[in-house]
Amino acid sequence: MCALRCVSTHSGCSGTAWPLTDVDMLVPGQVNIVAEATVTLQSRKGRSRASSQLKAVMKYLKPEPDADCLLSYKANHSTEERFLLLGFSDWPSLQPVLFTLVLLCYLLTLTGNCALVLLVMRDPRLHTPMYYFLCHLALVDAGFTTSVVPPLLINLRGSALRLPRGGCMAQLCASLALGSSECVLLAVMALDRAAAVCRPLRYAGLASPRLCRALASTSWLGGLCNSAAQTALLASRPLCAPLQLDHFICELPALLKLACSGGRDTIERQMFAARVVILLVPSTVILASYGAVGHAIWSMRSSGGRRKAVGTCGSHLTAVCLFYGSAIYTYLQPTHSYNQGRGKFVSLFYTVVTPALNPLIYTLRNKEVKEAARRLLGSLGRTQARH
């Protein structure tokens, strides 16, 4: 009786016999190799024979799991796949600079967005639809960056990062869900600004608390549905070796380049259609909303009203241009023309830099937020003075 041993993980398994009389030389780690060789055999008869031989080896070694469990575990190829994320290892001199920049941006993102949420919650004067949606945007930005930055910092501190397939799919799902939610939320915020500028007298009735909650929930749910659909489509397709990404995250365009040729065009068309919906539909709503805003501003007779409207909408339009410009470049180009080397720098901008800039964009030119911050700091100072 004999078992087959694996000669190379790249060349498959050879037919070299391993006498069972030599099982005393085996260790459990080598049994795992034999199990891997067993499940890669093409012949059903060969697999059956090797399986029975493996059971004998396992019985000899008396491991905790039985051989059937081990074989079924090894037969699931997804558990064995690990993705190699090269990150910025091809730019070794740039890695320390990027590490410092990414860490500062991450701290600024968490601090700025958490402070913005705290201000809106504490100050009743900011309990308006605009700041309600701004709170949701701050939460999305903080979560979006958190799904990307920790593994990126690990990558920048050392060599390339290895992620199991499950970890890679989880990161893809989280970043897609939060990024898609931001797409929809920016469109909702544009609608809110259009209603405030174009219908100021009816705005309080139009932007009711119930409608605001429904629109915010739609943003989160839309992002989650888009992410679940695209992740499921990608997970259902086999990916061809080597599972190597010239990227710092498991991003959809980079993963699609690994998809095997069988049915690749079909899945790419389905996923491209989903990306068009989640990017172009909200961007169309944003363009239409700001077209109406521009027309309303042009019709205003008061210069003070114009300045106020431009100041209110300008910060949001800046955030929209920063996010949508890089996202459309990344996701709305054909997979065959996607360049991972350039793509990872664009991704670095919209996943790390833009969320750090958003709190500054929305607060530096906003008198209401500045006054709320002064009132909060003043109340904290008075409280400390009493104690």
Secondary structure by P-SEA (a helix, b strand, c coil): cbbbbbcccccccccbbbbccccccccaaaaaaaaaaaaacccaaaaaaaaaaaaaaaaaacccccaaaaaaaaacccccbbbbbbcccccccaaaaaaaaaaaaaaaaaaaaaaaaaaaaaccccccaaaaaaaaaaaaaaaaaaaccaaaaaaaaccbbbbcaaaaaaaaaaaaaaaaaaaaaaaaaaaaaaaaaaccccccccccaaaaaaaaaaaaaaaaaaaaaaaaaaaacccccccccccccccaaaaaaaccccaaaaaaaaaaaaaaaacaaaaaaaaaaaaaaaaaaaacccaaaaaaaaaaaaaaaaaaaaaaaaaaaccccccccccaaaaaaaaaaaacccccaaaaaaccccaaaaaaaaaaaaaaaaaaaac
